[in-house]
Amino acid sequence: MPADSPLAKLLKSQRTWVGPDAKQRLAILKAAKSVAIVGASANPARASYFVGTYLQQSSDYTLYFVNPNADEILGEKAYPDLASLPETPDIAVVFRKPSDIPQVVDEVKAAGIDTIWVQLGIWNEEAAYDAEAKGLTVVMDRCIKVEHARFHRGLYLFGFDTGVISSKKGLR
């Protein structure tokens, strides 16, 4: 749904949950050493693949890819669920549909993870309130790749640090 559509504007205006502000999100990212990507995909056309690639190349995070239907993603072992990870990650980044978020909140809590980061475009306000009531830090409807790049000088006017100011390829 387009962000400027009447329905999108109405839905956004009815939101009451407010997550961490920019300074708090920066602190979350700075404190983290490891990230689990729940709903990771081996399909290069999926957002989780792009985010995983970015985090592999542009961060020092230890990454864990969680997908019960994959053995390997981006050259790394894939795990069937959060309980199977070899360590407790600091952040669980979630690429699942909004109706799945309550179950993921329970899995994140059971795994001992402190922060659930629900990706851009995914909104479940009831699950956010529930997660906070369970002691979790919640970031929702934000892209961890965009936030990381923004705080690490890798996101500029057009969203990518290409160094190119022309529409012609190869100019620097």
Secondary structure, 3 states (H helix, E strand, C coil): CCCCCHHHHHHHHCCCCCCCCHHHHHHHHHHCCEEEEECCCCCCCCHHHHHHHHHHHHCCCEEEEECCCCCEECCEEEECCHHHCCCCCCEEEECCCHHHHHHHHHHHHHHCCCEEEECCCCCCHHHHHHHHHCCCEEEECCCHHHHHHHHCCCCCCCCCCCCCCCCCCCCC
